[in-house]
Amino acid sequence: MKRLVAAVVGLALVVTGCTTGKDAVVTGGSFNFVSPGGKVDITYDVADRQPSPTLSGDDLMNEGKQLSIADFPGKVIVLNLWGQWCGPCRVEAPEMQKVYDQTKASGVEVIGIDLRDNDRKPPQDFMRDRKLTYPSIYDPSGRTLLQLSGYPRNIIPSTIVLDKQHRVAAVFLRELLASDLLPVVQRLAAEPA
């Protein structure tokens, strides 16, 4: 009976989006993602925030150029995991552009991480067609995310928000609207450095 319930719950989660996730906690000295509960919106108090590894990879739009969160010291960073093949990502991408447009002057940077696109052209066209101007790391294999201990690479779309010290302040394991994200990044941008 337990297996049947688990199979039904698993099927329901697959039907509701590209992928899904559970919860996150921190342990030790660096961010470590685990899935013990059922939350999809996780925020961390200042005292509980753990540093993110310095994520970096190939710039999607500029082949041969590297893009790194270290390129944006002292800025709040919104890391958005997406793929041009993902239906919810098509709705979410313009929302990320709104966040980028409304907050880039106040110390916030949006960086996409394009996953599971084995050819650059479709995600580049996706960015151009939607007039997305925030940068994205091209990560077809998910190697960039391997640096985030335990973070499931199959949760797309999902968003990780880093504070000014590039510590993980929030994780969203679902599709977001600008109105979901703006209060979070504005609060983090207002925190002392």
Disulfide bonds with the S-S distance in Angstrom:
Cys18-Cys86 2.41
